Amino acid sequence: MAIWLNKDSKVIVQGMTGATGMKHTKLMLGDGTNVVGGVNPRKAGQTVDFDGTEVPVFGTVKEAIEATGANVSVIFVPEKFTKDAVVEAIDAEIPLAVVITEGIAVHDTASFWAYAGKKGNKTRIIGPNCPGIITPGQSNVGIIPGDITKPGRIGLVSKSGTLTYQMMYELRDIGFSTAVGIGGDPIIGTTHIDALAAFQADPDTDLIVMIGEIGGDAEERAAAFIKENVTKPVVGYVAGFTAPEGKTMGHAGAIVSGSSGTAQAKKEALEAAGVKVGKTPTETAKLAREILSA
């Protein structure tokens, strides 16, 4: 089992023929991902050879779905064109759109997020500004290194790309059912709560690791959800314990005002919900090990 992505997922790449899209399509194919097409209206009808694997290019997402049965799109389109690319994916009703692009205007994200809702939320959006989603040994969509872990029974949801990679590596001997990088922008599609609910429902996930960061109230809301709805053990880490007050750190969403949004406030909210919270990623991984070996 896995959440949202498995060996049967058929993946198209919007922006496949650009430099970043080409690089990561090759890596995704190397990880066993079933990439069935790319989308670029200027190169429709062409094919791209990735070390002997021929991947066709389509003019639109709709055409790609009709020709291949694709059910996942990963988007590597430059930020000024990303909104149009996501809207196109939503119009085609592809079930999952993973938006890797960073630097997207918040107004654009708000626009396509609202558009997805207006269209009945038939398309789950992960991101933007995220590393993607991986179900180890089955499929890898985005930029997560495929060789740092193995299949296992831990579910991971994280705001941070690099901390996603670190946690996967720290717990590589145990392995993961699915790891989801949801992105750190102020407005994102899939949230901690969405992933927590999916992992709770997945019979092959035994423990959930949740990585948050300073700013906003997403982790506090996730803590309230865990208290009411999650029976599986959850281990947490909040990046930014040493961040100076009032300073924007890294991700656009990591803005702290007063005591609201601090790492300490988030840690306390999570612990009040029964979540064990580590002060470092390594300590968090140690907590996960202790729970699984108990």
SVG drawing of the C-alpha trace seen along z (x, -y; Angstrom):
<svg xmlns="http://www.w3.org/2000/svg" viewBox="-17 -41 38 45">
<polyline fill="none" stroke="black" stroke-width="0.4" points="0.0,0.0 0.9,-3.7 -0.8,-7.0 -1.6,-8.8 1.3,-7.2 2.1,-3.6 3.6,-1.3 0.5,-1.6 0.6,-5.4 1.0,-6.8 3.0,-10.0 3.2,-12.9 5.7,-15.7 4.6,-19.3 7.8,-21.0 9.6,-17.8 11.7,-19.2 13.2,-22.0 16.6,-21.5 15.2,-20.8 12.4,-18.6 14.8,-16.6 17.2,-16.0 14.5,-14.9 12.5,-12.8 15.7,-10.8 16.1,-10.3 12.4,-9.4 12.6,-6.8 15.8,-5.5 13.8,-5.0 11.2,-2.9 8.6,-5.6 6.2,-4.9 6.6,-8.2 4.2,-7.9 4.6,-11.4 5.6,-15.0 3.6,-18.1 4.9,-21.0 2.6,-22.6 5.6,-23.7 7.0,-20.2 3.9,-18.1 4.4,-15.0 8.1,-14.6 9.6,-11.9 12.5,-12.2 15.0,-9.4 16.0,-8.8 18.7,-6.1 16.6,-3.9 13.2,-4.8 11.2,-6.8 8.8,-9.3 6.2,-11.0 5.5,-14.7 1.9,-15.9 0.4,-19.4 -1.9,-19.4 -2.5,-17.5 -5.9,-16.4 -4.3,-14.9 -1.7,-13.1 -4.4,-11.6 -6.5,-10.5 -3.4,-8.8 -1.8,-7.3 -4.3,-7.1 -2.0,-9.3 -3.3,-10.0 -0.4,-12.0 1.3,-15.2 4.5,-16.6 5.1,-20.3 8.5,-21.7 7.2,-24.8 8.9,-28.2 7.1,-30.2 5.5,-32.8 3.8,-30.0 3.0,-27.7 -0.5,-29.0 -1.6,-28.2 0.0,-24.8 -1.8,-23.9 -5.1,-25.2 -4.6,-23.1 -4.1,-20.0 -7.2,-20.9 -9.3,-21.3 -8.1,-17.9 -9.2,-16.5 -6.0,-14.6 -6.2,-13.1 -2.8,-14.3 -0.7,-17.4 2.7,-17.8 4.0,-21.3 7.7,-21.4 8.3,-25.0 9.4,-27.6 9.1,-31.3 5.4,-31.3 3.5,-34.5 1.2,-33.8 -1.6,-35.3 -1.1,-32.8 -1.1,-29.9 -4.3,-31.2 -5.8,-31.5 -5.2,-27.9 -6.0,-26.5 -9.4,-28.3 -9.9,-27.2 -9.4,-23.5 -12.1,-24.0 -14.5,-25.6 -14.0,-22.6 -14.9,-20.2 -11.4,-19.3 -11.1,-16.5 -7.3,-17.2 -5.2,-16.9 -2.4,-19.5 0.9,-18.8 3.1,-21.9 4.1,-24.3 7.7,-24.8 8.0,-21.2 10.3,-18.2 7.3,-15.9 6.2,-12.5 7.9,-9.1 6.6,-5.6 10.0,-3.8 10.4,-0.9 7.3,-1.8 7.2,-5.4 9.0,-8.7 7.5,-12.0 9.6,-15.2 13.1,-15.7 13.5,-13.5 16.6,-11.3 15.4,-7.7 18.4,-6.0 18.4,-7.2 15.8,-4.9 13.8,-1.7 10.2,-0.5 9.0,-0.3 6.2,-1.2 6.9,-4.8 4.8,-7.6 6.5,-11.0 5.0,-14.4 7.3,-17.5 7.3,-21.2 11.0,-21.1 12.7,-19.4 16.1,-19.0 14.7,-17.8 12.6,-15.2 15.8,-13.8 17.6,-13.8 14.8,-12.0 14.5,-9.4 18.3,-8.8 18.2,-8.7 15.5,-6.0 16.7,-4.2 17.1,-0.9 13.4,-0.9 12.1,-2.4 9.0,-4.4 5.5,-3.6 5.3,-7.1 7.1,-10.4 5.4,-13.6 7.0,-17.0 4.1,-19.5 6.2,-22.7 6.7,-25.7 4.9,-28.5 2.1,-30.4 -0.5,-28.8 -0.2,-25.1 -2.5,-22.5 -2.1,-19.3 -1.6,-20.0 -0.1,-18.1 -3.7,-17.2 -4.4,-15.7 -1.4,-13.5 -2.0,-12.6 -5.6,-11.4 -4.2,-9.4 -1.5,-7.7 -4.0,-7.0 -6.2,-5.2 -3.2,-3.3 -3.0,0.2 0.7,0.5 1.8,-2.7 2.6,-1.9 4.1,-5.3 4.0,-8.8 6.8,-11.4 5.7,-15.0 8.2,-17.8 7.1,-21.4 8.8,-24.7 8.3,-28.1 5.6,-30.5 1.9,-30.2 -0.3,-27.8 -0.3,-24.7 1.4,-22.6 -1.0,-23.7 -4.0,-22.8 -2.3,-19.5 -1.9,-18.9 -5.6,-19.4 -6.4,-17.0 -4.0,-14.3 -5.7,-14.6 -9.1,-13.9 -8.4,-11.6 -5.1,-9.9 -4.5,-6.7 -1.2,-5.7 2.0,-7.0 3.2,-10.4 6.7,-11.7 7.4,-15.4 10.2,-17.9 9.8,-21.6 12.6,-23.5 13.6,-26.9 14.2,-26.6 17.2,-29.0 15.5,-31.4 15.6,-35.0 12.2,-36.4 10.4,-38.5 12.8,-37.3 11.7,-35.6 13.6,-32.4 13.9,-30.6 10.5,-29.5 7.9,-32.2 5.6,-30.7 8.2,-30.8 7.3,-34.1 7.1,-34.5 5.2,-37.3 5.5,-37.4 5.0,-34.0 2.7,-32.9 4.3,-30.5 7.5,-29.8 9.1,-26.4 8.4,-26.2 4.7,-27.0 4.4,-24.3 6.3,-21.8 4.0,-22.4 0.9,-22.0 2.1,-18.8 3.2,-17.3 -0.2,-18.2 -1.7,-16.0 0.5,-13.1 3.2,-13.6 6.8,-13.0 8.8,-16.0 12.6,-15.9 14.9,-18.9 16.9,-17.8 16.2,-15.5 18.5,-12.9 16.7,-13.0 13.4,-12.7 14.6,-9.6 15.7,-8.1 12.2,-8.7 10.7,-6.9 13.0,-3.9 12.2,-3.6 8.4,-3.5 8.8,-1.0 11.0,1.3 8.9,1.1"/>
</svg>
